[in-house]
């Protein structure tokens, strides 16, 4: 799977969530998985493209965005995210 991880879901807007701490990200991930279900991506190879570009120079927000997706995809869903692909 190749994705920029920019989502257009009107029911869940990542940009409006508190992603500032590991605990708050856990809560957001729990809510997301409860409302949307857990994707069948265990063992899937995921290649981020244009990942987080909308955050531009907002380094702290990019780090929160990156941590959210890393914790969700690698931690919860057990997908293989190929981060070197985006470099």
N, C-alpha and C positions, 0 to 999 in steps of 0.2 A: 504494500500500500504506500502511495506517495500522497502527502498532504501538507498544506500550509498551516493547518490547525486553527484557521480562522473560521469560527462557526457563526452561522446566521440563524440560530434557534431563538425564536422570540420568547419561548418559555424559560430559557436558561441563558443568561448573558454573562459570560465569564468576566468581562470587563467591569461588571458591577459587583463582583464577589470580593470578599475579604480574603486575599491570598497571602497576607503578610507573615503568617506564622505556620509552622507545620500543623498545629492543632486546628487552625481555621481552615487550612487546605483540606485536612481530613474531613471536616464537617461539610465543606463544599463538595468534595468527592463523594461522600456518603449520600448527600442529597441528590447529586447528579445521577449516581448509579441507581438510587431508589426510584427516581422519576423516569429515567430513560432505559433502565435495565443494563446489565453488564454485557458489553460487546463480546462476541466470540472471537477474540484476537490472541488467545494464548498461543505463544510460539510464532505468531505472525511477524514478518519482517516489515518494519515501518521506516520510511525514509522521509524526514521532514524537509520541505522545500519552501523557502521564503518564510521560514519559521519565525514568528514574533516580530516581523518587520514593522508592523504598525506602531510598535513602541519606540521606534527610532532611537533617540538618545536617552530615553528614560530607563536607565540601567536597572534601577531597583524594581520597576514594574516588569521589565523583561525577565529578571531573575525569578520573580514570583510566578509569572506565566510559565517559564521553563520548569520550575519546581512542580507546579500543578500537573502539567502533562507528564513529567517524568514519574511522579508518584502515582498517577493514575495508570499510565500505560505499562510501565515496568514493574511498579510495586503491586498494584491491584490486579491488573489484567494479564500480567506476565508476558507481554509482547517484547520483541527484540527491536529496540529503537536504534537505528544506525545514525548516530550523531555526526560522524565524520563525513557523511554524504552532503551535509549542508555547508561544509566549510569550503 
